[in-house]
């Protein structure tokens, strides 16, 4: 077979080309040893340049991460590269001789990462054979022209066939996180897994328990951020990966889901997919929600912790939202099932799951809060009307996760497939629209009205002692503002005096009733 030759460096970097790659091609021949571009950048470049790929493969528009491989001195070359181009330098692994060079700022258009490693085998071929999948086991010597793809394991043929194939019998057992990576690559590019590789993944699944929690967590979150999370989750379940990573989900199997013909496990996956579809605009949003779509996307782009934004954490919360059901299963006298307080139990279980996967405390609190309060919008939808006071109390209780909770309720409502469960569908959409309107357009009026009085003023003017009563008065005063009952300082003082007078053992008169 004739080796594939890249027509230009543009194929390696993306649709717009990359000045960094051009600079490397001019500078690297000066380093006096071969320097190979390997891994994902070659795969992505071939996806952009091969004319006979399977039609359903996803072709990446741009490459941001580059892996370089040299016979020796990976850290040394990385340091020289950083010095030459004024980039940041880090040592990734002293033992394996790997250094990292970071260009620009994470998330910005100029952001690029280059990892430079020394051979882990004696030769380049041995190093490539130790990689995970054949589509990732190709190399291009950047010091030689033309840029020719070295493909000892048939990675190009696999790309043409849309096939994901392990490099060896030991590729997955040597590093079990690669089993998760296989699922991620299928979601990312549209690959199908070779049958023998599928068997290797299934065999490697139990070994995930030996992998660091951080690596498992990061692969899981990458999967949840990609299209068709339901397909990926079902694939993970088939391979036995979910049993190891999230055994709490396994206990949902066979558990009846109210309002659905599916069990709680299938329901959780269905809600996760429905939420993804809503956020991507794949399904028509209700008219009550559509005006806030751009606000929602911007809101969910905010980082919470560990480099994860509100969007992917909402997807994770959707997956975990019912894990409290197995331990709260019960039946009414008429035989209908119930799961009283499953959201409270589920919140505590979610905290344990997130701690086990070594998420930071802010992430833990964020996801657990979504699980804890995910029923609130559905309960609001049962009311005849939803008052401004009720909207205020919702956000007062749940805080900044309120938008995420509202969206999860919308996704859950969209999955109901029994007639009796669909009756209130429009009401849920209306309530979610009201919550989003309050948060995005009437925040200062309903969600958090600016205080008309301060605690210090109340203490000084009414002769009260600082304490819990002051906090309660301020909280209730803000609620009265949100309800539209108090709009001026004069009304606020009148409201405060009346509340103090109505408090047993307290009165404005006993405090001297000073004039504000």
C-alpha positions as CSV (number, residue, x, y, z in Angstrom):
1,X,0.0,0.0,0.0
2,X,1.3,3.5,-0.9
3,X,2.0,5.5,2.3
4,X,-0.4,8.4,2.8
5,X,1.3,11.8,2.4
6,X,-0.3,14.9,3.8
7,X,-0.7,17.5,1.1
8,X,0.0,20.3,3.6
9,X,0.4,21.0,7.3
10,X,-3.1,22.4,7.3
11,X,-4.4,18.8,7.3
12,X,-2.7,18.2,10.6
13,X,-4.1,21.2,12.4
14,X,-7.5,22.1,11.0
15,X,-9.6,23.9,8.5
16,X,-8.0,27.2,9.1
17,X,-4.5,26.0,9.3
18,X,-2.3,26.6,12.3
19,X,0.7,28.9,12.4
20,X,2.1,26.9,15.3
21,X,2.4,23.8,13.2
22,X,4.2,25.8,10.4
23,X,6.7,27.1,13.0
24,X,7.3,23.6,14.3
25,X,8.0,22.3,10.8
26,X,10.7,24.9,10.3
27,X,12.2,24.6,13.8
28,X,12.1,20.8,14.6
29,X,14.7,19.8,11.9
30,X,17.2,21.7,14.0
31,X,16.9,19.4,17.0
32,X,19.3,16.7,15.6
33,X,17.0,13.7,16.2
34,X,13.8,12.5,14.6
35,X,10.6,14.0,16.1
36,X,7.3,12.3,15.4
37,X,3.8,13.6,15.6
38,X,1.7,10.7,17.0
39,X,-1.7,9.8,18.3
40,X,-4.9,11.8,17.9
41,X,-3.5,14.6,15.7
42,X,-2.6,12.1,13.0
43,X,-6.0,10.4,13.3
44,X,-7.8,13.8,13.1
45,X,-5.6,14.9,10.2
46,X,-6.4,11.7,8.2
47,X,-10.1,12.2,8.9
48,X,-9.8,15.6,7.3
49,X,-7.8,14.4,4.3
50,X,-8.9,10.8,3.3
51,X,-11.4,10.9,0.5
52,X,-13.0,7.5,1.0
53,X,-14.1,7.6,4.7
54,X,-17.4,6.1,5.9
55,X,-20.0,8.8,5.4
56,X,-21.2,8.7,9.1
57,X,-17.8,9.5,10.6
58,X,-17.4,12.8,12.4
59,X,-14.6,14.9,10.9
60,X,-13.0,17.3,13.5
61,X,-12.6,20.9,12.3
62,X,-9.6,21.7,14.5
63,X,-6.9,20.0,16.5
64,X,-5.8,21.6,19.8
65,X,-3.7,18.8,21.4
66,X,-0.5,17.5,19.8
67,X,1.7,14.6,21.0
68,X,5.4,14.6,19.9
69,X,7.6,11.5,20.3
70,X,11.4,11.5,20.3
71,X,14.0,8.7,20.9
72,X,15.2,10.5,24.1
73,X,15.0,13.7,26.0
74,X,11.3,14.4,25.9
75,X,11.4,16.9,28.9
76,X,14.5,18.6,27.5
77,X,12.9,19.1,24.1
78,X,9.7,20.4,25.7
79,X,11.7,22.9,27.7
80,X,13.5,24.1,24.6
81,X,10.3,24.3,22.6
82,X,8.7,26.5,25.4
83,X,11.7,28.8,25.5
84,X,11.8,29.1,21.7
85,X,8.2,30.1,21.4
86,X,7.6,31.8,24.7
87,X,5.1,29.3,26.0
88,X,4.5,27.7,29.4
89,X,6.4,24.5,30.4
90,X,5.6,21.7,32.8
91,X,7.1,18.4,33.6
92,X,4.3,15.8,33.3
93,X,6.2,12.6,34.2
94,X,9.9,12.5,35.2
95,X,10.0,8.7,35.1
96,X,8.6,8.5,31.5
97,X,10.4,11.6,30.4
98,X,7.3,13.6,29.4
99,X,7.1,17.4,29.3
100,X,4.2,19.7,28.4
101,X,4.1,23.0,26.5
102,X,1.1,25.2,26.7
103,X,0.4,28.0,24.3
104,X,-2.2,30.7,24.9
105,X,-5.1,30.5,27.5
106,X,-7.4,27.5,28.0
107,X,-10.6,27.9,26.1
108,X,-9.3,30.7,23.9
109,X,-8.8,30.3,20.1
110,X,-5.0,30.5,20.5
111,X,-4.9,27.7,23.0
112,X,-2.7,24.7,22.1
113,X,-1.1,21.9,24.1
114,X,2.0,20.0,23.0
115,X,3.2,17.0,25.0
116,X,6.7,15.7,24.2
117,X,7.6,12.2,25.3
118,X,10.6,9.9,24.9
119,X,10.2,6.4,23.4
120,X,8.7,4.0,25.9
121,X,9.9,1.1,23.7
122,X,13.3,0.6,22.1
123,X,12.0,1.7,18.7
124,X,9.2,3.8,17.3
125,X,7.4,0.7,16.1
126,X,7.5,-0.8,19.6
127,X,6.2,2.5,21.1
128,X,3.3,2.6,18.6
129,X,2.4,-1.0,19.3
130,X,2.0,-0.1,23.0
131,X,-0.8,2.4,22.2
132,X,-4.5,1.8,22.7
133,X,-6.1,1.6,19.3
134,X,-4.7,1.3,15.8
135,X,-6.3,4.6,14.7
136,X,-4.1,6.2,17.3
137,X,-1.0,4.2,16.5
138,X,0.3,6.2,13.5
139,X,3.2,8.7,13.3
140,X,4.6,11.4,11.0
141,X,8.2,12.5,11.2
142,X,8.0,16.3,11.3
143,X,11.7,16.6,10.5
144,X,11.3,14.9,7.1
145,X,9.4,16.1,4.0
146,X,7.1,15.1,2.5
147,X,5.0,14.5,5.7
148,X,4.4,10.7,5.3
149,X,2.2,8.7,7.6
150,X,3.9,5.7,9.2
151,X,1.1,3.1,9.8
152,X,2.5,-0.3,11.0
153,X,-0.8,-1.5,12.4
154,X,-3.3,-0.6,9.7
155,X,-4.8,2.5,11.3
156,X,-5.6,4.1,7.9
157,X,-7.7,1.0,6.9
158,X,-9.5,1.2,10.2
159,X,-10.3,4.8,9.6
160,X,-11.7,4.1,6.2
161,X,-13.9,1.4,7.7
162,X,-14.9,3.5,10.7
163,X,-13.5,0.7,12.9
164,X,-12.0,0.9,16.4
165,X,-9.5,-2.0,17.0
166,X,-7.1,-2.6,19.9
167,X,-3.4,-2.6,19.0
168,X,-2.8,-5.9,20.9
169,X,-4.3,-8.5,23.3
170,X,-2.9,-6.5,26.2
171,X,-3.8,-2.9,25.1
172,X,-6.8,-2.7,27.3
173,X,-5.8,-4.8,30.3
174,X,-2.5,-2.8,30.5
175,X,-4.5,0.4,31.0
176,X,-8.2,-0.3,31.7
177,X,-9.2,3.4,31.3
178,X,-8.8,2.7,27.6
179,X,-12.0,0.7,27.8
180,X,-13.8,4.0,28.6
181,X,-11.9,5.8,25.9
182,X,-13.2,3.3,23.4
183,X,-16.8,4.4,24.2
184,X,-15.7,8.0,24.1
185,X,-14.1,7.7,20.7
186,X,-17.2,6.0,19.3
187,X,-19.3,8.9,20.5
188,X,-16.8,11.5,19.3
189,X,-16.1,10.2,15.8
190,X,-18.8,7.6,15.0
191,X,-16.5,4.5,15.2
192,X,-17.9,1.0,15.7
193,X,-15.9,-1.3,17.9
194,X,-14.3,-4.4,16.4
195,X,-15.9,-7.6,17.9
196,X,-12.6,-8.9,19.3
197,X,-11.9,-5.5,20.8
198,X,-15.4,-5.5,22.3
199,X,-14.5,-8.7,24.1
200,X,-11.3,-7.2,25.4
201,X,-13.2,-4.2,26.7
202,X,-15.6,-6.5,28.6
203,X,-12.7,-8.4,30.1
204,X,-10.9,-5.2,31.1
205,X,-14.0,-3.6,32.8
206,X,-13.3,-5.1,36.3
207,X,-9.8,-3.6,36.1
208,X,-11.2,-0.1,36.2
209,X,-11.4,-0.4,40.0
210,X,-7.6,-0.2,40.0
211,X,-7.4,3.0,37.9
212,X,-7.1,6.3,39.6
213,X,-10.5,7.9,40.3
214,X,-9.4,11.1,38.5
215,X,-8.7,9.3,35.2
216,X,-11.9,7.4,35.3
217,X,-13.8,10.6,36.3
218,X,-12.3,12.6,33.4
219,X,-13.2,10.0,30.8
220,X,-16.7,9.7,32.1
221,X,-17.2,13.4,31.9
222,X,-15.9,13.6,28.4
223,X,-18.4,10.9,27.4
224,X,-21.3,12.8,29.0
225,X,-20.3,16.0,27.2
226,X,-20.5,14.3,23.7
227,X,-23.5,13.6,21.5
228,X,-25.9,10.7,22.2
229,X,-25.0,10.1,25.8
230,X,-27.8,7.5,26.0
231,X,-26.0,5.4,23.4
232,X,-22.7,5.7,25.2
233,X,-24.3,4.8,28.6
234,X,-26.0,1.8,27.1
235,X,-22.7,0.7,25.6
236,X,-20.9,1.2,28.9
237,X,-23.6,-0.9,30.6
238,X,-23.3,-3.7,28.0
239,X,-19.5,-3.8,28.6
240,X,-19.9,-3.9,32.4
241,X,-18.2,-0.5,32.8
242,X,-21.1,1.2,34.6
243,X,-21.2,-1.6,37.2
244,X,-17.7,-0.6,38.2
245,X,-17.9,3.2,37.9
246,X,-21.5,3.9,39.0
247,X,-22.8,0.7,40.7
248,X,-25.6,2.8,42.2
249,X,-27.2,2.9,38.7
250,X,-27.3,-0.9,38.5
251,X,-29.7,-1.0,41.5
252,X,-32.3,1.0,39.4
253,X,-32.7,-1.9,37.0
254,X,-36.1,-3.5,37.3
255,X,-37.5,-0.8,39.6
256,X,-40.8,0.6,38.2
257,X,-40.8,4.2,37.2
258,X,-44.1,6.1,37.9
259,X,-45.6,7.6,34.7
260,X,-43.4,5.4,32.5
261,X,-43.4,2.0,30.9
262,X,-39.6,1.9,31.5
263,X,-37.8,1.0,34.7
264,X,-35.8,3.6,36.7
265,X,-32.5,2.7,35.0
266,X,-33.9,3.2,31.5
267,X,-35.7,6.3,32.7
268,X,-32.5,7.8,34.1
269,X,-30.7,7.3,30.8
270,X,-33.7,8.6,28.8
271,X,-33.8,11.8,30.9
272,X,-30.1,12.3,30.4
273,X,-30.5,12.1,26.6
274,X,-33.6,14.3,26.7
275,X,-31.7,16.9,28.6
276,X,-28.9,16.8,26.1
277,X,-31.3,17.2,23.2
278,X,-32.9,20.2,24.9
279,X,-29.6,21.9,25.4
280,X,-28.5,21.2,21.9
281,X,-31.8,22.4,20.5
282,X,-32.3,19.0,18.8
283,X,-35.9,18.9,20.0
284,X,-38.3,21.9,19.8
285,X,-38.2,23.8,23.1
286,X,-41.6,24.8,24.5
287,X,-42.7,28.3,23.6
288,X,-42.5,29.2,27.3
289,X,-38.8,28.3,27.3
290,X,-37.5,29.2,23.8
291,X,-37.0,33.0,24.5
292,X,-34.4,32.1,27.2
293,X,-32.4,29.6,25.1
294,X,-29.3,31.9,24.6
295,X,-29.4,32.9,28.3
296,X,-29.5,29.3,29.3
297,X,-26.5,28.4,27.1
298,X,-24.4,31.3,28.5
299,X,-25.5,30.4,32.1
300,X,-24.5,26.8,31.7
301,X,-21.1,27.7,30.3
302,X,-19.9,28.9,33.7
303,X,-17.2,26.8,35.3
304,X,-18.0,25.3,38.7
305,X,-14.8,23.4,39.6
306,X,-12.3,20.8,38.3
307,X,-12.6,22.5,34.9
308,X,-16.2,21.3,34.5
309,X,-19.0,23.7,33.5
310,X,-22.6,23.8,34.7
311,X,-23.7,22.1,31.5
312,X,-21.9,18.8,31.8
313,X,-22.6,18.8,35.6
314,X,-26.3,19.1,34.8
315,X,-26.0,16.0,32.5
316,X,-24.3,14.1,35.3
317,X,-27.0,15.2,37.8
318,X,-29.6,14.0,35.3
319,X,-28.0,10.6,35.3
320,X,-27.9,10.4,39.1
321,X,-31.2,12.1,39.9
322,X,-33.1,9.0,40.9
323,X,-30.4,6.9,42.6
324,X,-32.2,7.3,45.9
325,X,-35.2,5.3,44.7
326,X,-34.1,1.8,45.5
327,X,-33.9,2.4,49.3
328,X,-37.1,4.4,49.4
329,X,-39.4,2.0,47.4
330,X,-42.9,1.6,48.9
331,X,-46.5,1.1,48.1
332,X,-49.7,2.9,49.0
333,X,-52.7,1.0,50.2
334,X,-54.1,1.0,46.7
335,X,-51.0,-0.7,45.4
336,X,-49.5,2.3,43.7
337,X,-45.8,2.6,44.3
338,X,-44.0,5.6,45.8
339,X,-40.5,6.8,46.6
340,X,-40.9,9.2,49.5
341,X,-37.9,11.4,50.1
342,X,-35.9,9.7,47.3
343,X,-34.5,13.1,46.3
344,X,-33.1,13.6,49.8
345,X,-31.6,10.1,50.0
346,X,-30.4,10.5,46.4
347,X,-28.6,13.7,47.2
348,X,-26.6,12.0,50.0
349,X,-25.8,9.1,47.7
350,X,-24.7,11.5,45.0
351,X,-22.3,13.1,47.4
352,X,-20.7,9.7,48.1
353,X,-20.5,9.0,44.4
354,X,-18.8,12.3,43.6
355,X,-16.4,11.9,46.6
356,X,-15.5,8.5,45.3
357,X,-14.6,9.9,41.9
358,X,-12.6,12.7,43.6
359,X,-14.7,15.7,42.4
360,X,-14.0,18.9,44.3
361,X,-16.3,20.2,47.0
362,X,-17.9,22.9,44.8
363,X,-18.8,20.3,42.2
364,X,-20.0,17.9,44.8
365,X,-22.3,20.5,46.3
366,X,-23.6,21.7,42.9
367,X,-24.6,18.2,41.6
368,X,-26.0,17.1,45.0
369,X,-28.1,20.2,45.2
370,X,-29.7,19.5,41.8
371,X,-30.5,16.0,42.8
372,X,-31.9,17.2,46.2
373,X,-34.3,19.7,44.7
374,X,-35.1,18.2,41.3
375,X,-38.8,17.6,42.3
376,X,-39.5,21.3,43.2
377,X,-40.6,22.5,39.7
378,X,-42.8,19.4,39.3
379,X,-44.5,20.1,42.6
380,X,-45.0,23.7,41.7
381,X,-46.7,22.6,38.5
382,X,-49.4,20.9,40.6
383,X,-50.5,24.3,42.0
384,X,-53.4,26.1,40.5
385,X,-51.2,29.2,40.1
386,X,-47.6,29.9,40.9
387,X,-47.2,33.2,42.7
388,X,-44.3,35.6,42.8
389,X,-43.8,34.5,46.4
390,X,-43.5,30.9,45.3
391,X,-41.0,31.7,42.6
392,X,-38.9,33.7,45.1
393,X,-39.0,30.9,47.6
394,X,-37.8,28.4,45.0
395,X,-34.6,30.4,44.2
396,X,-34.1,31.3,47.8
397,X,-34.0,27.6,48.7
398,X,-32.1,26.2,45.8
399,X,-29.8,29.2,44.9
400,X,-27.8,29.3,41.7
401,X,-28.6,25.7,40.7
402,X,-32.2,26.8,40.1
403,X,-31.9,27.1,36.4
404,X,-30.3,23.6,36.2
405,X,-33.1,22.2,38.3
406,X,-35.8,23.8,36.1
407,X,-34.2,22.3,33.0
408,X,-33.9,18.8,34.5
409,X,-37.6,19.0,35.3
410,X,-38.4,19.9,31.7
411,X,-36.3,17.0,30.4
412,X,-37.9,14.6,32.9
413,X,-41.4,15.8,31.9
414,X,-40.6,15.2,28.3
415,X,-39.9,11.5,28.9
416,X,-43.3,10.6,30.4
417,X,-45.0,8.1,28.2
418,X,-48.2,7.2,30.1
419,X,-51.3,9.2,29.4
420,X,-51.9,10.2,33.0
421,X,-48.3,11.5,33.2
422,X,-48.7,13.6,30.1
423,X,-51.7,15.5,31.3
424,X,-49.6,18.1,33.2
425,X,-47.0,18.4,30.5
426,X,-48.1,21.9,29.5
427,X,-48.2,23.0,33.1
428,X,-44.6,21.9,33.7
429,X,-43.5,23.9,30.7
430,X,-45.3,27.0,31.9
431,X,-43.8,26.7,35.4
432,X,-40.3,26.2,34.0
433,X,-40.9,29.3,31.7
434,X,-41.9,31.3,34.8
435,X,-38.8,30.2,36.7
436,X,-36.5,31.2,33.8
437,X,-38.3,34.5,33.3
438,X,-37.9,35.3,37.0
439,X,-34.2,34.4,36.9
440,X,-33.1,36.0,33.6
441,X,-35.5,39.0,33.3
442,X,-36.9,39.7,36.8
443,X,-34.0,38.8,39.0
444,X,-33.9,42.1,40.9
445,X,-37.7,42.1,41.2
446,X,-38.4,38.4,42.2
447,X,-35.3,36.3,42.8
448,X,-33.2,38.7,44.9
449,X,-34.8,42.1,45.4
450,X,-32.2,44.6,46.7
451,X,-32.6,45.2,50.4
452,X,-34.7,48.2,51.4
453,X,-33.3,48.1,55.0
454,X,-30.2,46.7,56.6
455,X,-29.9,44.7,59.8
456,X,-27.9,47.5,61.4
457,X,-30.7,50.0,60.7
458,X,-33.3,47.7,62.3
459,X,-31.1,47.1,65.4
460,X,-30.4,50.9,65.8
461,X,-33.8,52.3,65.1
462,X,-35.9,49.7,66.9
463,X,-33.6,49.0,69.8
464,X,-33.4,45.3,69.1
465,X,-30.4,43.1,69.9
466,X,-28.5,41.5,67.0
467,X,-29.5,37.8,66.6
468,X,-31.6,35.3,64.6
469,X,-34.7,37.5,64.7
470,X,-32.9,40.1,62.6
471,X,-32.0,37.6,60.0
472,X,-35.5,36.2,59.9
473,X,-37.0,39.7,59.5
474,X,-34.7,40.5,56.6
475,X,-35.4,37.3,54.9
476,X,-39.2,37.7,55.2
477,X,-39.0,41.3,54.2
478,X,-37.2,40.4,51.0
479,X,-40.0,37.8,50.3
480,X,-42.6,40.5,50.8
481,X,-40.7,42.6,48.3
482,X,-40.7,39.7,45.8
483,X,-44.4,39.3,46.3
484,X,-44.9,43.0,45.5
485,X,-46.3,43.7,49.0
486,X,-43.5,46.1,50.0
487,X,-41.9,48.5,47.5
488,X,-40.6,51.5,49.5
489,X,-38.5,52.1,52.6
490,X,-41.5,53.6,54.3
491,X,-43.5,50.5,53.7
492,X,-40.6,48.4,54.8
493,X,-40.4,50.1,58.2
494,X,-44.2,49.7,58.6
495,X,-43.9,46.0,57.7
496,X,-41.0,45.5,60.1
497,X,-42.8,47.3,63.0
498,X,-45.9,45.1,62.5
499,X,-43.8,41.9,62.5
500,X,-41.9,42.9,65.6
501,X,-45.1,43.8,67.4
502,X,-46.5,40.4,66.5
503,X,-43.5,38.6,67.9
504,X,-44.1,37.2,71.4
505,X,-42.1,39.2,74.0
506,X,-41.1,41.8,71.4
507,X,-42.6,45.1,70.4
508,X,-41.5,48.4,68.9
509,X,-43.2,50.2,71.8
510,X,-41.0,48.4,74.4
511,X,-38.0,49.4,72.4
512,X,-39.0,53.0,72.5
513,X,-40.6,53.1,69.1
514,X,-38.0,55.6,67.6
515,X,-38.8,57.3,64.3
516,X,-36.7,56.0,61.4
